[in-house]
Amino acid sequence: MSGGSRTRTTFSKASLKRGILAMEEAGHTVHAVEFPPGGGFILILAAGTEQAEVNEWDVALGITDAQGRPLPR
């Protein structure tokens, strides 16, 4: 058995999902999530994230900007 005690989380599943989605919308890839003993979470981003090829139709339809980043809906 583990010697540590269980502590109450200081964040919600929804806040974790929002953080991951925000990073993905900014063009980053979340590689891992760390949960420090003091609470909360830390998103670890993938190094050298490749920029996806920009689709000119997505830009024309207002789905992404000219750099391929998603536009707010």
HTML snippet that shows the backbone in 3Dmol.js (N, CA, C, O; Angstrom):
<script src="https://3Dmol.org/build/3Dmol-min.js"></script>
<div id="view" style="width:600px;height:400px;position:relative"></div>
<script>
const pdb = `
ATOM      1  N   MET A   1       0.835  -1.173   0.000  1.00  0.00           N
ATOM      2  CA  MET A   1       0.000   0.000   0.000  1.00  0.00           C
ATOM      3  C   MET A   1       0.887   1.246   0.000  1.00  0.00           C
ATOM      4  O   MET A   1       2.029   1.213   0.459  1.00  0.00           O
ATOM      5  N   SER A   2       0.351   2.318  -0.511  1.00  0.00           N
ATOM      6  CA  SER A   2       1.137   3.540  -0.537  1.00  0.00           C
ATOM      7  C   SER A   2       1.029   4.249   0.808  1.00  0.00           C
ATOM      8  O   SER A   2       0.012   4.141   1.494  1.00  0.00           O
ATOM      9  N   GLY A   3       2.064   4.960   1.174  1.00  0.00           N
ATOM     10  CA  GLY A   3       2.099   5.635   2.462  1.00  0.00           C
ATOM     11  C   GLY A   3       1.467   7.018   2.434  1.00  0.00           C
ATOM     12  O   GLY A   3       1.224   7.606   3.488  1.00  0.00           O
ATOM     13  N   GLY A   4       1.194   7.555   1.223  1.00  0.00           N
ATOM     14  CA  GLY A   4       0.642   8.900   1.132  1.00  0.00           C
ATOM     15  C   GLY A   4      -0.854   8.913   1.358  1.00  0.00           C
ATOM     16  O   GLY A   4      -1.545   7.920   1.131  1.00  0.00           O
ATOM     17  N   SER A   5      -1.338  10.050   1.806  1.00  0.00           N
ATOM     18  CA  SER A   5      -2.779  10.180   1.981  1.00  0.00           C
ATOM     19  C   SER A   5      -3.367  10.865   0.755  1.00  0.00           C
ATOM     20  O   SER A   5      -2.683  11.607   0.049  1.00  0.00           O
ATOM     21  N   ARG A   6      -4.617  10.607   0.522  1.00  0.00           N
ATOM     22  CA  ARG A   6      -5.299  11.206  -0.599  1.00  0.00           C
ATOM     23  C   ARG A   6      -5.753  12.613  -0.239  1.00  0.00           C
ATOM     24  O   ARG A   6      -6.306  12.836   0.838  1.00  0.00           O
ATOM     25  N   THR A   7      -5.520  13.560  -1.141  1.00  0.00           N
ATOM     26  CA  THR A   7      -5.949  14.930  -0.884  1.00  0.00           C
ATOM     27  C   THR A   7      -7.012  15.323  -1.899  1.00  0.00           C
ATOM     28  O   THR A   7      -7.103  14.742  -2.981  1.00  0.00           O
ATOM     29  N   ARG A   8      -7.792  16.288  -1.545  1.00  0.00           N
ATOM     30  CA  ARG A   8      -8.842  16.789  -2.429  1.00  0.00           C
ATOM     31  C   ARG A   8      -8.201  17.606  -3.552  1.00  0.00           C
ATOM     32  O   ARG A   8      -7.271  18.377  -3.313  1.00  0.00           O
ATOM     33  N   THR A   9      -8.702  17.433  -4.773  1.00  0.00           N
ATOM     34  CA  THR A   9      -8.146  18.180  -5.895  1.00  0.00           C
ATOM     35  C   THR A   9      -8.496  19.655  -5.782  1.00  0.00           C
ATOM     36  O   THR A   9      -9.537  20.020  -5.234  1.00  0.00           O
ATOM     37  N   THR A  10      -7.615  20.497  -6.306  1.00  0.00           N
ATOM     38  CA  THR A  10      -7.840  21.938  -6.267  1.00  0.00           C
ATOM     39  C   THR A  10      -8.231  22.472  -7.637  1.00  0.00           C
ATOM     40  O   THR A  10      -8.119  23.671  -7.891  1.00  0.00           O
ATOM     41  N   PHE A  11      -8.685  21.601  -8.511  1.00  0.00           N
ATOM     42  CA  PHE A  11      -9.134  21.992  -9.842  1.00  0.00           C
ATOM     43  C   PHE A  11     -10.210  21.006 -10.272  1.00  0.00           C
ATOM     44  O   PHE A  11     -10.371  19.942  -9.675  1.00  0.00           O
ATOM     45  N   SER A  12     -10.941  21.374 -11.311  1.00  0.00           N
ATOM     46  CA  SER A  12     -11.990  20.486 -11.804  1.00  0.00           C
ATOM     47  C   SER A  12     -11.554  19.850 -13.122  1.00  0.00           C
ATOM     48  O   SER A  12     -10.628  20.323 -13.782  1.00  0.00           O
ATOM     49  N   LYS A  13     -12.226  18.796 -13.481  1.00  0.00           N
ATOM     50  CA  LYS A  13     -11.979  18.147 -14.764  1.00  0.00           C
ATOM     51  C   LYS A  13     -12.209  19.151 -15.892  1.00  0.00           C
ATOM     52  O   LYS A  13     -11.478  19.159 -16.883  1.00  0.00           O
ATOM     53  N   ALA A  14     -13.229  19.998 -15.736  1.00  0.00           N
ATOM     54  CA  ALA A  14     -13.541  21.005 -16.751  1.00  0.00           C
ATOM     55  C   ALA A  14     -12.399  22.006 -16.910  1.00  0.00           C
ATOM     56  O   ALA A  14     -12.090  22.408 -18.032  1.00  0.00           O
ATOM     57  N   SER A  15     -11.762  22.417 -15.804  1.00  0.00           N
ATOM     58  CA  SER A  15     -10.660  23.383 -15.915  1.00  0.00           C
ATOM     59  C   SER A  15      -9.450  22.757 -16.598  1.00  0.00           C
ATOM     60  O   SER A  15      -8.734  23.435 -17.335  1.00  0.00           O
ATOM     61  N   LEU A  16      -9.219  21.483 -16.361  1.00  0.00           N
ATOM     62  CA  LEU A  16      -8.127  20.780 -17.040  1.00  0.00           C
ATOM     63  C   LEU A  16      -8.414  20.713 -18.535  1.00  0.00           C
ATOM     64  O   LEU A  16      -7.532  20.978 -19.352  1.00  0.00           O
ATOM     65  N   LYS A  17      -9.650  20.358 -18.895  1.00  0.00           N
ATOM     66  CA  LYS A  17     -10.029  20.296 -20.311  1.00  0.00           C
ATOM     67  C   LYS A  17      -9.903  21.665 -20.973  1.00  0.00           C
ATOM     68  O   LYS A  17      -9.438  21.768 -22.108  1.00  0.00           O
ATOM     69  N   ARG A  18     -10.322  22.728 -20.257  1.00  0.00           N
ATOM     70  CA  ARG A  18     -10.213  24.085 -20.811  1.00  0.00           C
ATOM     71  C   ARG A  18      -8.757  24.454 -21.060  1.00  0.00           C
ATOM     72  O   ARG A  18      -8.429  25.056 -22.082  1.00  0.00           O
ATOM     73  N   GLY A  19      -7.887  24.094 -20.126  1.00  0.00           N
ATOM     74  CA  GLY A  19      -6.464  24.386 -20.295  1.00  0.00           C
ATOM     75  C   GLY A  19      -5.868  23.681 -21.498  1.00  0.00           C
ATOM     76  O   GLY A  19      -5.115  24.278 -22.267  1.00  0.00           O
ATOM     77  N   ILE A  20      -6.208  22.409 -21.660  1.00  0.00           N
ATOM     78  CA  ILE A  20      -5.700  21.637 -22.807  1.00  0.00           C
ATOM     79  C   ILE A  20      -6.243  22.213 -24.106  1.00  0.00           C
ATOM     80  O   ILE A  20      -5.487  22.397 -25.060  1.00  0.00           O
ATOM     81  N   LEU A  21      -7.538  22.501 -24.159  1.00  0.00           N
ATOM     82  CA  LEU A  21      -8.129  23.069 -25.376  1.00  0.00           C
ATOM     83  C   LEU A  21      -7.523  24.424 -25.721  1.00  0.00           C
ATOM     84  O   LEU A  21      -7.301  24.721 -26.895  1.00  0.00           O
ATOM     85  N   ALA A  22      -7.252  25.250 -24.710  1.00  0.00           N
ATOM     86  CA  ALA A  22      -6.644  26.559 -24.959  1.00  0.00           C
ATOM     87  C   ALA A  22      -5.261  26.410 -25.585  1.00  0.00           C
ATOM     88  O   ALA A  22      -4.908  27.150 -26.504  1.00  0.00           O
ATOM     89  N   MET A  23      -4.479  25.454 -25.087  1.00  0.00           N
ATOM     90  CA  MET A  23      -3.150  25.222 -25.653  1.00  0.00           C
ATOM     91  C   MET A  23      -3.246  24.712 -27.091  1.00  0.00           C
ATOM     92  O   MET A  23      -2.479  25.131 -27.957  1.00  0.00           O
ATOM     93  N   GLU A  24      -4.188  23.809 -27.337  1.00  0.00           N
ATOM     94  CA  GLU A  24      -4.357  23.286 -28.694  1.00  0.00           C
ATOM     95  C   GLU A  24      -4.830  24.377 -29.648  1.00  0.00           C
ATOM     96  O   GLU A  24      -4.377  24.431 -30.792  1.00  0.00           O
ATOM     97  N   GLU A  25      -5.734  25.250 -29.195  1.00  0.00           N
ATOM     98  CA  GLU A  25      -6.191  26.354 -30.039  1.00  0.00           C
ATOM     99  C   GLU A  25      -5.075  27.350 -30.329  1.00  0.00           C
ATOM    100  O   GLU A  25      -5.094  28.031 -31.355  1.00  0.00           O
ATOM    101  N   ALA A  26      -4.113  27.433 -29.432  1.00  0.00           N
ATOM    102  CA  ALA A  26      -2.963  28.318 -29.631  1.00  0.00           C
ATOM    103  C   ALA A  26      -1.902  27.664 -30.521  1.00  0.00           C
ATOM    104  O   ALA A  26      -0.867  28.267 -30.803  1.00  0.00           O
ATOM    105  N   GLY A  27      -2.162  26.428 -30.961  1.00  0.00           N
ATOM    106  CA  GLY A  27      -1.247  25.757 -31.865  1.00  0.00           C
ATOM    107  C   GLY A  27      -0.213  24.877 -31.190  1.00  0.00           C
ATOM    108  O   GLY A  27       0.725  24.421 -31.844  1.00  0.00           O
ATOM    109  N   HIS A  28      -0.360  24.627 -29.895  1.00  0.00           N
ATOM    110  CA  HIS A  28       0.580  23.780 -29.163  1.00  0.00           C
ATOM    111  C   HIS A  28       0.008  22.380 -28.978  1.00  0.00           C
ATOM    112  O   HIS A  28      -1.205  22.181 -29.048  1.00  0.00           O
ATOM    113  N   THR A  29       0.881  21.420 -28.743  1.00  0.00           N
ATOM    114  CA  THR A  29       0.471  20.057 -28.434  1.00  0.00           C
ATOM    115  C   THR A  29       0.827  19.761 -26.988  1.00  0.00           C
ATOM    116  O   THR A  29       1.977  19.923 -26.579  1.00  0.00           O
ATOM    117  N   VAL A  30      -0.160  19.327 -26.213  1.00  0.00           N
ATOM    118  CA  VAL A  30       0.084  18.970 -24.818  1.00  0.00           C
ATOM    119  C   VAL A  30       0.658  17.564 -24.797  1.00  0.00           C
ATOM    120  O   VAL A  30       0.022  16.611 -25.247  1.00  0.00           O
ATOM    121  N   HIS A  31       1.865  17.447 -24.270  1.00  0.00           N
ATOM    122  CA  HIS A  31       2.579  16.169 -24.224  1.00  0.00           C
ATOM    123  C   HIS A  31       2.243  15.392 -22.958  1.00  0.00           C
ATOM    124  O   HIS A  31       2.129  14.167 -22.991  1.00  0.00           O
ATOM    125  N   ALA A  32       2.083  16.104 -21.836  1.00  0.00           N
ATOM    126  CA  ALA A  32       1.813  15.450 -20.554  1.00  0.00           C
ATOM    127  C   ALA A  32       1.205  16.456 -19.594  1.00  0.00           C
ATOM    128  O   ALA A  32       1.229  17.663 -19.834  1.00  0.00           O
ATOM    129  N   VAL A  33       0.661  15.938 -18.505  1.00  0.00           N
ATOM    130  CA  VAL A  33       0.113  16.771 -17.440  1.00  0.00           C
ATOM    131  C   VAL A  33       0.751  16.320 -16.132  1.00  0.00           C
ATOM    132  O   VAL A  33       0.766  15.128 -15.823  1.00  0.00           O
ATOM    133  N   GLU A  34       1.280  17.279 -15.360  1.00  0.00           N
ATOM    134  CA  GLU A  34       1.844  16.975 -14.047  1.00  0.00           C
ATOM    135  C   GLU A  34       0.894  17.491 -12.975  1.00  0.00           C
ATOM    136  O   GLU A  34       0.249  18.526 -13.144  1.00  0.00           O
ATOM    137  N   PHE A  35       0.817  16.764 -11.884  1.00  0.00           N
ATOM    138  CA  PHE A  35      -0.028  17.138 -10.758  1.00  0.00           C
ATOM    139  C   PHE A  35       0.867  17.313  -9.535  1.00  0.00           C
ATOM    140  O   PHE A  35       1.163  16.339  -8.843  1.00  0.00           O
ATOM    141  N   PRO A  36       1.306  18.556  -9.256  1.00  0.00           N
ATOM    142  CA  PRO A  36       2.209  18.788  -8.130  1.00  0.00           C
ATOM    143  C   PRO A  36       1.519  18.510  -6.787  1.00  0.00           C
ATOM    144  O   PRO A  36       0.297  18.613  -6.683  1.00  0.00           O
ATOM    145  N   PRO A  37       2.298  18.162  -5.770  1.00  0.00           N
ATOM    146  CA  PRO A  37       1.730  17.844  -4.456  1.00  0.00           C
ATOM    147  C   PRO A  37       0.909  18.980  -3.847  1.00  0.00           C
ATOM    148  O   PRO A  37      -0.015  18.721  -3.077  1.00  0.00           O
ATOM    149  N   GLY A  38       1.224  20.213  -4.171  1.00  0.00           N
ATOM    150  CA  GLY A  38       0.502  21.347  -3.618  1.00  0.00           C
ATOM    151  C   GLY A  38      -0.845  21.588  -4.254  1.00  0.00           C
ATOM    152  O   GLY A  38      -1.592  22.457  -3.803  1.00  0.00           O
ATOM    153  N   GLY A  39      -1.176  20.845  -5.288  1.00  0.00           N
ATOM    154  CA  GLY A  39      -2.450  20.995  -5.977  1.00  0.00           C
ATOM    155  C   GLY A  39      -2.291  21.636  -7.337  1.00  0.00           C
ATOM    156  O   GLY A  39      -1.208  22.097  -7.699  1.00  0.00           O
ATOM    157  N   GLY A  40      -3.365  21.662  -8.076  1.00  0.00           N
ATOM    158  CA  GLY A  40      -3.354  22.232  -9.414  1.00  0.00           C
ATOM    159  C   GLY A  40      -2.782  21.259 -10.435  1.00  0.00           C
ATOM    160  O   GLY A  40      -2.660  20.062 -10.173  1.00  0.00           O
ATOM    161  N   PHE A  41      -2.437  21.787 -11.596  1.00  0.00           N
ATOM    162  CA  PHE A  41      -1.835  20.972 -12.638  1.00  0.00           C
ATOM    163  C   PHE A  41      -0.917  21.829 -13.484  1.00  0.00           C
ATOM    164  O   PHE A  41      -1.048  23.052 -13.530  1.00  0.00           O
ATOM    165  N   ILE A  42       0.021  21.164 -14.156  1.00  0.00           N
ATOM    166  CA  ILE A  42       0.976  21.822 -15.044  1.00  0.00           C
ATOM    167  C   ILE A  42       0.911  21.102 -16.383  1.00  0.00           C
ATOM    168  O   ILE A  42       1.087  19.885 -16.448  1.00  0.00           O
ATOM    169  N   LEU A  43       0.657  21.855 -17.454  1.00  0.00           N
ATOM    170  CA  LEU A  43       0.626  21.271 -18.788  1.00  0.00           C
ATOM    171  C   LEU A  43       2.036  21.294 -19.367  1.00  0.00           C
ATOM    172  O   LEU A  43       2.684  22.340 -19.404  1.00  0.00           O
ATOM    173  N   ILE A  44       2.499  20.143 -19.814  1.00  0.00           N
ATOM    174  CA  ILE A  44       3.814  20.028 -20.435  1.00  0.00           C
ATOM    175  C   ILE A  44       3.591  19.976 -21.942  1.00  0.00           C
ATOM    176  O   ILE A  44       2.905  19.089 -22.450  1.00  0.00           O
ATOM    177  N   LEU A  45       4.180  20.938 -22.650  1.00  0.00           N
ATOM    178  CA  LEU A  45       3.989  21.015 -24.091  1.00  0.00           C
ATOM    179  C   LEU A  45       5.062  20.229 -24.823  1.00  0.00           C
ATOM    180  O   LEU A  45       6.193  20.109 -24.354  1.00  0.00           O
ATOM    181  N   ALA A  46       4.690  19.694 -25.982  1.00  0.00           N
ATOM    182  CA  ALA A  46       5.634  18.958 -26.816  1.00  0.00           C
ATOM    183  C   ALA A  46       6.652  19.939 -27.390  1.00  0.00           C
ATOM    184  O   ALA A  46       6.291  21.036 -27.816  1.00  0.00           O
ATOM    185  N   ALA A  47       7.906  19.547 -27.399  1.00  0.00           N
ATOM    186  CA  ALA A  47       8.970  20.404 -27.940  1.00  0.00           C
ATOM    187  C   ALA A  47       8.943  20.347 -29.462  1.00  0.00           C
ATOM    188  O   ALA A  47       8.700  19.297 -30.057  1.00  0.00           O
ATOM    189  N   GLY A  48       9.195  21.485 -30.070  1.00  0.00           N
ATOM    190  CA  GLY A  48       9.294  21.525 -31.524  1.00  0.00           C
ATOM    191  C   GLY A  48       8.013  21.138 -32.229  1.00  0.00           C
ATOM    192  O   GLY A  48       8.046  20.411 -33.223  1.00  0.00           O
ATOM    193  N   THR A  49       6.892  21.609 -31.733  1.00  0.00           N
ATOM    194  CA  THR A  49       5.618  21.283 -32.369  1.00  0.00           C
ATOM    195  C   THR A  49       5.637  21.765 -33.810  1.00  0.00           C
ATOM    196  O   THR A  49       5.876  22.941 -34.085  1.00  0.00           O
ATOM    197  N   GLU A  50       5.387  20.851 -34.710  1.00  0.00           N
ATOM    198  CA  GLU A  50       5.355  21.175 -36.133  1.00  0.00           C
ATOM    199  C   GLU A  50       4.081  21.960 -36.439  1.00  0.00           C
ATOM    200  O   GLU A  50       3.003  21.625 -35.948  1.00  0.00           O
ATOM    201  N   GLN A  51       4.213  22.985 -37.237  1.00  0.00           N
ATOM    202  CA  GLN A  51       3.045  23.746 -37.655  1.00  0.00           C
ATOM    203  C   GLN A  51       2.358  22.982 -38.783  1.00  0.00           C
ATOM    204  O   GLN A  51       2.995  22.599 -39.764  1.00  0.00           O
ATOM    205  N   ALA A  52       1.070  22.770 -38.633  1.00  0.00           N
ATOM    206  CA  ALA A  52       0.310  22.068 -39.662  1.00  0.00           C
ATOM    207  C   ALA A  52       0.244  22.929 -40.922  1.00  0.00           C
ATOM    208  O   ALA A  52       0.305  24.156 -40.853  1.00  0.00           O
ATOM    209  N   GLU A  53       0.118  22.267 -42.075  1.00  0.00           N
ATOM    210  CA  GLU A  53       0.001  22.985 -43.331  1.00  0.00           C
ATOM    211  C   GLU A  53      -1.300  23.778 -43.331  1.00  0.00           C
ATOM    212  O   GLU A  53      -2.344  23.264 -42.929  1.00  0.00           O
ATOM    213  N   VAL A  54      -1.239  25.021 -43.776  1.00  0.00           N
ATOM    214  CA  VAL A  54      -2.417  25.887 -43.781  1.00  0.00           C
ATOM    215  C   VAL A  54      -3.300  25.499 -44.963  1.00  0.00           C
ATOM    216  O   VAL A  54      -2.840  25.420 -46.102  1.00  0.00           O
ATOM    217  N   ASN A  55      -4.575  25.259 -44.669  1.00  0.00           N
ATOM    218  CA  ASN A  55      -5.547  24.929 -45.703  1.00  0.00           C
ATOM    219  C   ASN A  55      -6.206  26.228 -46.149  1.00  0.00           C
ATOM    220  O   ASN A  55      -6.864  26.899 -45.353  1.00  0.00           O
ATOM    221  N   GLU A  56      -6.032  26.583 -47.417  1.00  0.00           N
ATOM    222  CA  GLU A  56      -6.553  27.865 -47.900  1.00  0.00           C
ATOM    223  C   GLU A  56      -8.080  27.950 -47.808  1.00  0.00           C
ATOM    224  O   GLU A  56      -8.627  29.046 -47.682  1.00  0.00           O
ATOM    225  N   TRP A  57      -8.767  26.821 -47.870  1.00  0.00           N
ATOM    226  CA  TRP A  57     -10.222  26.835 -47.729  1.00  0.00           C
ATOM    227  C   TRP A  57     -10.630  27.147 -46.294  1.00  0.00           C
ATOM    228  O   TRP A  57     -11.617  27.850 -46.076  1.00  0.00           O
ATOM    229  N   ASP A  58      -9.893  26.641 -45.319  1.00  0.00           N
ATOM    230  CA  ASP A  58     -10.186  26.960 -43.922  1.00  0.00           C
ATOM    231  C   ASP A  58     -10.030  28.452 -43.666  1.00  0.00           C
ATOM    232  O   ASP A  58     -10.806  29.043 -42.915  1.00  0.00           O
ATOM    233  N   VAL A  59      -9.014  29.065 -44.298  1.00  0.00           N
ATOM    234  CA  VAL A  59      -8.802  30.507 -44.154  1.00  0.00           C
ATOM    235  C   VAL A  59      -9.949  31.256 -44.832  1.00  0.00           C
ATOM    236  O   VAL A  59     -10.502  32.191 -44.254  1.00  0.00           O
ATOM    237  N   ALA A  60     -10.308  30.854 -46.046  1.00  0.00           N
ATOM    238  CA  ALA A  60     -11.371  31.528 -46.787  1.00  0.00           C
ATOM    239  C   ALA A  60     -12.716  31.422 -46.084  1.00  0.00           C
ATOM    240  O   ALA A  60     -13.517  32.356 -46.139  1.00  0.00           O
ATOM    241  N   LEU A  61     -12.974  30.302 -45.425  1.00  0.00           N
ATOM    242  CA  LEU A  61     -14.250  30.104 -44.735  1.00  0.00           C
ATOM    243  C   LEU A  61     -14.242  30.651 -43.311  1.00  0.00           C
ATOM    244  O   LEU A  61     -15.250  30.561 -42.610  1.00  0.00           O
ATOM    245  N   GLY A  62     -13.109  31.220 -42.874  1.00  0.00           N
ATOM    246  CA  GLY A  62     -13.025  31.809 -41.545  1.00  0.00           C
ATOM    247  C   GLY A  62     -12.874  30.797 -40.422  1.00  0.00           C
ATOM    248  O   GLY A  62     -13.189  31.096 -39.270  1.00  0.00           O
ATOM    249  N   ILE A  63     -12.391  29.596 -40.750  1.00  0.00           N
ATOM    250  CA  ILE A  63     -12.185  28.565 -39.737  1.00  0.00           C
ATOM    251  C   ILE A  63     -10.837  28.758 -39.049  1.00  0.00           C
ATOM    252  O   ILE A  63     -10.721  28.578 -37.837  1.00  0.00           O
ATOM    253  N   THR A  64      -9.812  29.128 -39.834  1.00  0.00           N
ATOM    254  CA  THR A  64      -8.481  29.387 -39.291  1.00  0.00           C
ATOM    255  C   THR A  64      -7.962  30.713 -39.837  1.00  0.00           C
ATOM    256  O   THR A  64      -8.493  31.251 -40.808  1.00  0.00           O
ATOM    257  N   ASP A  65      -6.903  31.234 -39.189  1.00  0.00           N
ATOM    258  CA  ASP A  65      -6.262  32.426 -39.724  1.00  0.00           C
ATOM    259  C   ASP A  65      -5.187  32.001 -40.720  1.00  0.00           C
ATOM    260  O   ASP A  65      -5.042  30.811 -41.000  1.00  0.00           O
ATOM    261  N   ALA A  66      -4.440  32.950 -41.254  1.00  0.00           N
ATOM    262  CA  ALA A  66      -3.446  32.653 -42.283  1.00  0.00           C
ATOM    263  C   ALA A  66      -2.291  31.785 -41.780  1.00  0.00           C
ATOM    264  O   ALA A  66      -1.566  31.198 -42.582  1.00  0.00           O
ATOM    265  N   GLN A  67      -2.115  31.699 -40.451  1.00  0.00           N
ATOM    266  CA  GLN A  67      -1.073  30.835 -39.881  1.00  0.00           C
ATOM    267  C   GLN A  67      -1.614  29.449 -39.519  1.00  0.00           C
ATOM    268  O   GLN A  67      -0.865  28.612 -39.015  1.00  0.00           O
ATOM    269  N   GLY A  68      -2.898  29.196 -39.766  1.00  0.00           N
ATOM    270  CA  GLY A  68      -3.491  27.897 -39.465  1.00  0.00           C
ATOM    271  C   GLY A  68      -4.047  27.760 -38.067  1.00  0.00           C
ATOM    272  O   GLY A  68      -4.447  26.669 -37.661  1.00  0.00           O
ATOM    273  N   ARG A  69      -4.078  28.874 -37.311  1.00  0.00           N
ATOM    274  CA  ARG A  69      -4.619  28.838 -35.946  1.00  0.00           C
ATOM    275  C   ARG A  69      -6.140  28.951 -36.004  1.00  0.00           C
ATOM    276  O   ARG A  69      -6.669  29.748 -36.779  1.00  0.00           O
ATOM    277  N   PRO A  70      -6.856  28.157 -35.188  1.00  0.00           N
ATOM    278  CA  PRO A  70      -8.323  28.234 -35.192  1.00  0.00           C
ATOM    279  C   PRO A  70      -8.805  29.613 -34.757  1.00  0.00           C
ATOM    280  O   PRO A  70      -8.256  30.223 -33.839  1.00  0.00           O
ATOM    281  N   LEU A  71      -9.847  30.089 -35.437  1.00  0.00           N
ATOM    282  CA  LEU A  71     -10.461  31.367 -35.079  1.00  0.00           C
ATOM    283  C   LEU A  71     -11.578  31.124 -34.084  1.00  0.00           C
ATOM    284  O   LEU A  71     -12.226  30.078 -34.122  1.00  0.00           O
ATOM    285  N   PRO A  72     -11.814  32.092 -33.182  1.00  0.00           N
ATOM    286  CA  PRO A  72     -12.909  31.920 -32.215  1.00  0.00           C
ATOM    287  C   PRO A  72     -14.245  31.838 -32.944  1.00  0.00           C
ATOM    288  O   PRO A  72     -14.450  32.473 -33.978  1.00  0.00           O
ATOM    289  N   ARG A  73     -15.126  31.059 -32.392  1.00  0.00           N
ATOM    290  CA  ARG A  73     -16.446  30.898 -33.021  1.00  0.00           C
ATOM    291  C   ARG A  73     -17.463  31.763 -32.344  1.00  0.00           C
ATOM    292  O   ARG A  73     -18.631  31.763 -32.732  1.00  0.00           O
TER     293      ARG A  73
END
`;
const viewer = $3Dmol.createViewer("view");
viewer.addModel(pdb, "pdb");
viewer.setStyle({}, {cartoon: {color: "spectrum"}});
viewer.zoomTo();
viewer.render();
</script>
